[in-house]
Amino acid sequence: MKPVLKWAGGKSRLAPMISRAFLGPCRGLYLEPFLGSASVYLYRRAHGEINRALLADVNPKLVAMHVALRDEPEAVIEALAAMPSLGWEGHYYAIREQFNTGPHVGAEHAARFIWLNRAGFNGLYRENRAGGFNVPIGRYAELKVPEPDHLRRVSEMLKPAEIVAAPFDEVIQRAGPGDHVYCDPPYVPLNATAAFTSYAKDPFGLVEQKSLALASQRAAFRGATVVLSNHDLPLVRNELYKESEGFRHVARPPVGRSISGSIHTRNAIHEVIAAIGPMRQVA
């Protein structure tokens, strides 16, 4: 099941590998604190691996889009159909301003979010420190938005899920025995100039990365299984997701980074998929 949104670092291609890292279906609650486009949830739900779910993100505008699509798909479809198609380029910045003005709830908000996602530069979502969406216009011969039937199918997949705006630590705290948690945080940058931490107005730095690793360990001690994705770097493997502290390095898939240009002109980038739990606390 393809997600509705194009998303930087989206996991549609890696979803089968990520799902296998859980070593079976989720018998309890599935939690995803960095929801993004929901590609992993949609894959696992479509394959019968999830029944109950808590989906969350720190970005309330993104969460509101998913909630509107879940609860009122026909209204979202109608609002999206009313958005510009021919000559869309001349409307981009006005619609971006409308999006930033709000309100950031309901079908019209969801339609603007989806339209800007498809019309903006490479599907990038970025906010400035004031919380304003500031992605420039993309260059496309034709603007393509999701088909109504696709929106309806995704809406059905979202029906059983609780979807909330919340920080990752509050979400992971709810994980207990038999639960599954998938974490796809903003990645540790490949170098000092490659940081991408402005997905929301508040940055996600090394302090937050360490806090996430610790929250994952605590969830594993409570009986949950946690799977995480990040760049395959020594910092990630040897300091954040240490095998000596219970993490398993499940896979190192090569990925393309099309968000900054052609992937064919650069060396392959690897990610690491790590897993931890369930674990027992040693006295």
VMD Tcl script that draws the C-alpha trace (Angstrom):
set ca {
  {0.00 0.00 0.00}
  {1.62 3.23 -1.19}
  {1.36 6.28 1.08}
  {-0.44 9.44 -0.01}
  {2.58 11.68 0.59}
  {5.97 11.87 -1.05}
  {8.36 12.02 1.88}
  {12.05 12.69 2.38}
  {13.55 9.44 3.63}
  {10.23 7.62 3.19}
  {10.34 3.89 3.88}
  {8.10 2.42 1.16}
  {10.95 0.44 -0.39}
  {12.36 -0.70 2.95}
  {9.02 -1.50 4.59}
  {9.28 -5.28 3.95}
  {12.77 -5.39 5.50}
  {11.69 -3.28 8.46}
  {8.65 -5.47 9.01}
  {10.79 -8.63 9.07}
  {12.95 -7.07 11.78}
  {10.00 -7.44 14.19}
  {10.15 -11.25 13.77}
  {6.42 -11.66 13.37}
  {3.05 -9.88 13.54}
  {2.24 -7.43 16.30}
  {0.10 -9.15 18.95}
  {-0.30 -6.00 21.03}
  {-0.28 -2.31 20.18}
  {1.75 -0.99 17.25}
  {3.27 2.43 17.94}
  {4.94 4.77 15.47}
  {6.16 8.07 17.02}
  {7.70 9.51 13.83}
  {4.77 8.95 11.48}
  {5.80 10.87 8.35}
  {3.94 9.38 5.38}
  {2.95 6.26 7.38}
  {4.53 3.93 4.81}
  {5.61 1.24 7.30}
  {2.26 1.25 9.08}
  {0.41 0.99 5.77}
  {2.59 -1.91 4.62}
  {2.18 -3.88 7.86}
  {-1.53 -3.14 8.09}
  {-2.10 -4.23 4.48}
  {-0.28 -7.51 5.22}
  {-2.32 -8.27 8.32}
  {0.51 -7.66 10.79}
  {-1.23 -4.90 12.81}
  {-4.62 -4.72 14.48}
  {-4.38 -1.84 16.96}
  {-2.13 1.17 16.43}
  {-1.05 4.47 17.94}
  {0.39 6.73 15.25}
  {2.01 9.98 16.27}
  {4.20 12.81 15.14}
  {5.49 15.99 16.72}
  {4.21 17.99 13.71}
  {0.52 18.80 14.39}
  {-0.11 19.89 10.79}
  {0.98 16.50 9.48}
  {-1.09 14.73 12.12}
  {-4.15 16.83 11.21}
  {-3.77 15.78 7.57}
  {-3.80 12.08 8.50}
  {-6.75 12.59 10.87}
  {-8.82 14.36 8.20}
  {-8.03 11.66 5.64}
  {-9.04 8.98 8.13}
  {-12.24 10.65 9.27}
  {-13.56 12.52 6.22}
  {-12.01 11.12 3.03}
  {-14.78 12.31 0.71}
  {-14.42 15.88 1.93}
  {-10.65 15.69 1.41}
  {-11.17 14.31 -2.10}
  {-13.61 17.12 -2.92}
  {-11.28 19.81 -1.55}
  {-8.28 18.39 -3.41}
  {-10.25 18.27 -6.67}
  {-10.88 22.01 -6.28}
  {-7.16 22.81 -6.11}
  {-5.40 24.18 -9.24}
  {-4.13 21.69 -11.82}
  {-3.59 23.52 -15.12}
  {-1.42 26.57 -14.51}
  {-0.78 25.39 -10.96}
  {2.62 27.08 -10.89}
  {1.04 30.51 -10.66}
  {-0.88 29.53 -7.53}
  {1.84 27.80 -5.51}
  {2.97 30.62 -3.26}
  {-0.56 31.88 -2.60}
  {-1.61 28.39 -1.52}
  {1.51 28.08 0.61}
  {0.51 31.32 2.34}
  {-3.04 30.04 2.85}
  {-1.61 26.85 4.33}
  {0.56 28.78 6.77}
  {-2.32 31.06 7.76}
  {-4.50 28.07 8.67}
  {-6.64 26.77 10.18}
  {-4.57 23.61 10.41}
  {-7.41 21.14 10.77}
  {-10.06 19.62 8.54}
  {-10.44 18.60 4.93}
  {-9.26 21.86 3.33}
  {-6.09 21.81 5.41}
  {-5.47 18.19 4.38}
  {-6.03 19.04 0.71}
  {-3.57 21.94 0.86}
  {-1.03 19.73 2.64}
  {-1.28 17.02 -0.02}
  {-1.26 19.53 -2.90}
  {1.82 21.35 -1.57}
  {3.52 18.03 -0.97}
  {3.10 17.17 -4.65}
  {3.78 20.69 -5.99}
  {6.74 21.61 -3.78}
  {10.39 20.81 -4.37}
  {10.82 16.99 -4.39}
  {8.09 16.44 -1.80}
  {10.22 18.07 0.88}
  {8.52 19.19 4.09}
  {10.42 21.87 5.98}
  {9.50 24.54 8.51}
  {11.33 27.64 9.69}
  {11.79 28.47 13.37}
  {8.44 30.27 13.38}
  {6.71 27.09 12.20}
  {6.06 28.31 8.67}
  {6.21 25.88 5.75}
  {8.90 27.35 3.48}
  {9.60 24.82 0.72}
  {9.97 26.44 -2.74}
  {8.01 25.42 -5.80}
  {8.99 22.23 -7.62}
  {9.64 21.82 -11.34}
  {7.26 19.31 -12.89}
  {5.90 18.98 -16.40}
  {2.60 17.84 -14.87}
  {1.24 18.08 -11.35}
  {0.11 14.67 -10.13}
  {-1.99 14.29 -6.99}
  {-3.29 11.02 -5.52}
  {-6.32 9.45 -7.20}
  {-9.59 9.42 -5.21}
  {-9.61 5.62 -4.90}
  {-6.08 5.68 -3.50}
  {-7.14 8.25 -0.89}
  {-10.13 6.06 0.03}
  {-7.96 2.95 0.44}
  {-5.47 4.76 2.68}
  {-8.36 6.19 4.70}
  {-9.66 2.66 5.34}
  {-6.21 1.55 6.49}
  {-6.09 4.43 8.97}
  {-9.53 3.74 10.49}
  {-8.34 1.46 13.35}
  {-5.52 3.81 14.38}
  {-5.40 6.45 17.07}
  {-3.52 9.40 15.54}
  {-2.11 12.08 17.84}
  {0.35 14.95 17.91}
  {2.89 14.12 20.61}
  {6.65 13.97 21.21}
  {8.33 10.61 20.72}
  {9.14 10.01 24.39}
  {5.50 10.31 25.44}
  {4.49 7.82 22.77}
  {7.19 5.23 23.52}
  {6.32 5.36 27.22}
  {3.04 3.65 26.34}
  {4.78 0.58 24.91}
  {4.53 -2.58 26.99}
  {4.63 -6.38 26.70}
  {3.91 -7.65 23.19}
  {3.86 -4.18 21.62}
  {5.84 -3.13 18.56}
  {7.45 0.30 18.12}
  {8.94 1.57 14.87}
  {11.09 4.70 15.05}
  {12.16 6.61 11.95}
  {13.63 9.80 13.47}
  {15.36 12.64 11.64}
  {18.69 11.02 10.81}
  {22.11 11.74 12.22}
  {23.69 13.92 9.48}
  {26.28 12.34 7.19}
  {28.54 15.36 7.71}
  {28.47 18.79 9.28}
  {26.85 20.42 6.23}
  {24.26 17.69 5.52}
  {22.03 18.17 8.57}
  {18.30 18.07 7.95}
  {16.69 18.85 11.30}
  {14.06 21.43 10.36}
  {11.26 19.01 9.46}
  {9.48 20.72 12.37}
  {10.26 24.08 13.91}
  {12.29 22.47 16.72}
  {15.55 20.72 15.72}
  {16.34 17.07 16.41}
  {19.96 16.82 17.47}
  {22.33 14.45 19.25}
  {20.64 14.96 22.63}
  {17.34 13.81 21.14}
  {19.04 10.88 19.37}
  {20.46 9.66 22.69}
  {17.13 10.15 24.42}
  {15.43 8.05 21.74}
  {17.94 5.22 22.15}
  {17.41 5.22 25.91}
  {13.60 5.29 25.55}
  {13.87 2.31 23.19}
  {15.90 0.35 25.74}
  {13.38 1.09 28.46}
  {10.52 -0.06 26.21}
  {12.42 -3.28 25.51}
  {12.79 -3.91 29.26}
  {9.01 -3.49 29.54}
  {8.56 -6.28 26.99}
  {8.18 -4.35 23.74}
  {10.09 -4.83 20.49}
  {11.55 -1.64 19.02}
  {12.93 -1.26 15.50}
  {14.81 1.90 14.50}
  {16.25 3.32 11.27}
  {19.15 5.74 10.90}
  {22.22 6.45 8.82}
  {24.85 3.71 9.01}
  {27.54 5.68 10.80}
  {30.00 4.75 13.58}
  {28.17 7.17 15.88}
  {24.91 5.32 15.26}
  {26.25 1.78 15.46}
  {28.79 2.24 18.26}
  {27.27 4.91 20.47}
  {23.50 5.12 19.93}
  {22.49 1.54 19.06}
  {25.18 -0.47 20.82}
  {25.10 -4.24 20.42}
  {26.62 -4.47 23.91}
  {23.45 -2.81 25.24}
  {21.00 -5.13 23.55}
  {20.57 -3.67 20.07}
  {20.73 -5.96 17.03}
  {21.99 -4.49 13.76}
  {19.54 -6.26 11.48}
  {20.45 -4.84 8.06}
  {22.49 -2.21 6.21}
  {20.41 -1.42 3.12}
  {21.80 0.93 0.47}
  {19.45 3.79 -0.33}
  {19.19 6.63 -2.80}
  {18.77 10.22 -1.71}
  {16.80 11.79 -4.56}
  {15.77 14.82 -2.53}
  {18.87 16.80 -3.47}
  {19.22 15.75 -7.06}
  {20.02 12.73 -9.18}
  {20.96 9.64 -7.18}
  {22.94 8.29 -10.10}
  {25.79 10.75 -9.69}
  {26.64 9.98 -6.07}
  {28.05 7.11 -4.05}
  {25.58 4.78 -2.36}
  {24.40 5.74 1.11}
  {23.70 3.02 3.64}
  {21.22 2.99 6.46}
  {21.15 0.75 9.50}
  {18.02 -1.03 10.72}
  {18.42 -1.87 14.40}
  {16.15 -3.77 16.77}
  {15.95 -4.29 20.52}
  {13.76 -6.34 22.85}
  {11.97 -7.84 24.53}
  {14.55 -7.84 27.34}
  {14.72 -8.69 31.02}
  {16.20 -6.37 33.56}
  {19.26 -7.93 35.19}
  {19.28 -7.58 38.97}
}
mol new
graphics top color blue
foreach p $ca { graphics top sphere $p radius 0.5 }
foreach p [lrange $ca 0 end-1] q [lrange $ca 1 end] { graphics top cylinder $p $q radius 0.2 }
display resetview
